Amino acid sequence: MDPLIFAAALLLLALFTVAVRALLDRAALQRRTSDRSVVTAHWESLVMQRRDLRLAVDAQGVPTLHGRVGPIAYTIRVSALDGPWGGRPLAQAPSLSNTPRIALARKGEREVPVPGLPSELTTGDDDFDAVFEVRCDDPEAARARLGREVRAAMLAIPGAFAWSDAEGLRVDLGASATVIDHAMLDALRDVLQGLGSAAPPAVAAG
């Protein structure tokens, strides 16, 4: 083959590759923008019907829900697609003083990087214990914060994981931000209030 023809073919191939990559990047950006618009519209409808939430959208169009339960302020946002949570909705709140480290992972599922902790806890609630593996560093304090309402709330959030440590409280709300409804939000409030309780164990246990 003529060297000039071969070089021209390589150049055309390189230009074609760049063009395809640009088209794919543009399609991915449009898809993310569309997904954000769908999430924003859904969350707006929730906010309009509640007094305990407000919605903020940043310059990139990323929506964040802001709420408060008692002394605990929290946010809900969709995690980055290329991050460890893979685009799942995640509620976060700062940790209160004296909050023990607790990790609630769904048995047999490892999609969410819930940290491992030294002690395993069984609550005595058969329905809850069948679904969740509880790890903690202070079993007595953890048991006090996993009262009946918290256990029922975790079971009411499909696909939920939760954990608390020095960085705060986090509750993974399942696979899709557009399935969040009022029942899930109420359950989230119960989880945050229970896990983030600053009350002594004798008061927090329910």
N, C-alpha and C positions, 0 to 999 in steps of 0.2 A: 504493500500500500504506500502511496505517495506520502512522504512525511508531512507535507502541508495539509493534505486531506485528513490525516490522522490527528494532527494538532487541532484542526478545525472541529473534528468530531469530539475530541476531548473538551474543547471549549464549550461547544453546544451542550454536551452532557452536564458540565459544571453549571452552566446557566440554567438548564432545566431543573437540576437538583435544587438550586437556590430558589427558583420560582415556586417549585412544589413545596419546599419548606416554608416559604413565606405564606403561601395559601393555607397550609396546615396551621401555622401559627395564628393567622387571621381568623380561621374557623374556630380554633380553640378559644381565642379571645372573645369572639362573638358568642360562643356557647357559654362561657363564664358570665358574660354580661347578661345574657338571656336568663341564665340560672339565677343570678343575683336579682334580676328584676322580678322573677317569679317568687323568690323568697321574700323580697321586700314587700311585694303586694300582699302576700299571705300574712306577714307579720304586721303590716299596717291594719289589716282587718282585725287581728287580735287586739292590738293596742286601742283601737276605737271602741272596743267593748270592755276594756278593763281600765281601772284607775291606778293599778300598781305597776304599770309598765310604760316606758316611752321608747320610741324608736329614733336612732340616729343613723345617718348614712354619710360616710366620709367622701372625700373628693374622688376616690376611685369607684364609688358606688357600692362599697361594702357595707351592708346593714348590720347594726348591733342593737340588740334589745337591752335596756337598762331597767332593773327592778330592785326592789328592796323588800325584805321580810324581817321585821324587827330591826335589830341593829346591823343586819347583814345586807350590804349592797352587792348586787351581782350583775353580771352581763351574760348575754347569750350571743354567740357569733358562730359562724361556720368556719371550721378550721381549714387551713390550707390543704388543697388537694395533694400536694407533694409532701405534706408533713406526716407525722406519725399517726394522726387521727384520720387522715384521708378524706377530708371534706365533710366530716360529721359535725352536727351541731353540738357545741360544748358550752355548758354554763360554768362560770368561774366566779369565785368570791374570795376576798382576802381571808386568811385564817385568823380567828380570834385567839387571844391568849389562852393557854392551857388546853387547846384543842388537841386531842391525841391523834397519832397517825393511824389512819384506817384506810384499807383498800377493799373495795367490793368488786370482785370480778365474776363474770358469769362463767359457770363451770363449762369447760369444753370449748370456750371461745377465747381467742387471743388477738382479736382485731385491734383492741385498744391496749396501749402499753401501761397497764396498771402496775405500779411498783410492787415488788415483793417485800414483805415484812416478816419479822421473825416468828410471830405467834399466829396460829390458826385458831379461829373461834367458831364454835357452834352456838347458835342462839337458842335452840330448842323449838323454834318455829319451823315445823316440817316443810311447809310450802316454801318458805324463804330459803332454808338450808338446802333444799333440793336444787335451787337455781343459782345461789350465790356462794362463792368461796370468800370468806372473810379473813383478812390478814390484818394484824395490828401489832403495836409495840406495847400496849397496855390493855390487856383483855378486860379488866374491870371497868375502865373508863370507856372502852369501845362498846361493851355490852350496855352500859348506861345510855349511850347515845343512839343505840340501835333499838329504840323502843318500838312498840306496836305500830305507831303511825309511820315511822321511817321505813320499817320493813314493808308495810302495805304500799307505801308510796313508791318504793323501788320496784316492787312487782308490777305496779301500775304503769310504769314507763317502759314500753317495749324496747328491748335491746340496751337498757341503761347499764352503765358502769359508774362507779363513784370512788373518789379517794380524797383524803385530806392529809396534808403535811405542812411543813413550814412555809411552803409557797402558796398555800391557800386550799380552798375547797374546789373540786371540779366534779361535775356530773356530766357524763356523756349521755346525750339524749337520743341515741339511736342513729339509724342510718340516714334519715332525711329531715331537713329543716322544714319541709312543707307539710309534714304530718303532725307537727306540734299543735296541740289544741289546748283548750282551757283546762281539761282534766289533767293533762300532762304538766301544765304550768302550775296548777294547784299541788300536784304531787311533788314537783320540784321544790316548791316552797317548803313543804313538809320535810323533805330530805335536807335542804340547806339549814333549816331551823334546828333540826335534830342533830346533824353532824357538827354544825357550827356552834352548838350551845355552849355558853360559858358557865352554865350552872354546874354545881357540884353533882356527882353521880346520883346521889340520893334524890335530887330534885329532877334531874334530867331523865331518869329512868321512868318509863311509862308502861 
